[in-house]
Amino acid sequence: MTPVLTTKKEATHPRTIETLDVIKRFMLEMSEINSRLEELHKLSGKALGISRPQWMILIALFDLEKSRGLPVNVVAKLLHVDSSFVTTQSKLLEQKGLLRRTRLRVDVRVVKMSLTAKARRSLTSLAEQFRAVCKLVFEGFNEDGLAAFTANLVSVNKRLQTISLRIATEFDSSNSGRAPAKSPR
């Protein structure tokens, strides 16, 4: 057996090192899960002849709009993208006959998006396939266990958001007193 070399600090805090390894593994697994989900969204979009971001817009509307439509800014916030991106993509979806865009009469700056009957039929058909995939992926999870796991993920996500904001704020404040870097010519 090869001896394990540890530093004095590691020897006094072995559980911290073990936990760090678990945290690294967790982060790598989450990254891999994200990649797999991205791949599934891309393939689902491909089935309709659209891009992954366009698929995400349709899914947001399918899940939330309840036939009244959703404003562009609401979908943008939900997908963590800029409203101008959703506007551009929704216009392409409208050209494909999958989405309707209407301006509010009371405020013409607000555009609401809703699914067309064609999009609803396609998404309803794909929803059956999605349920089958979910059943396979989450086999062995009971509803309570999955709910608890999801609550833990939500908690981790909120902490990551808080930390990201804090780091971004600290970075901005530490760079505010500096002269901008000169660009190479």
Secondary structure, 3 states (H helix, E strand, C coil): CCCCCCCHHHHHCHHHHHHHHHHHHHHHHHHHHHHHHHHHHHHHHHHHCCCHHHHHHHHHHHHHCCCCCEEHHHHHHHHCCCHHHHHHHHHHHHHCCCEEEEECCCCCCCEEEEECHHHHHHHHHHHHHHHHHHHHHCCCCCHHHHHHHHHHHHHHHHHHHHHHHHHHHHHHHHHCCCCCCCCCC
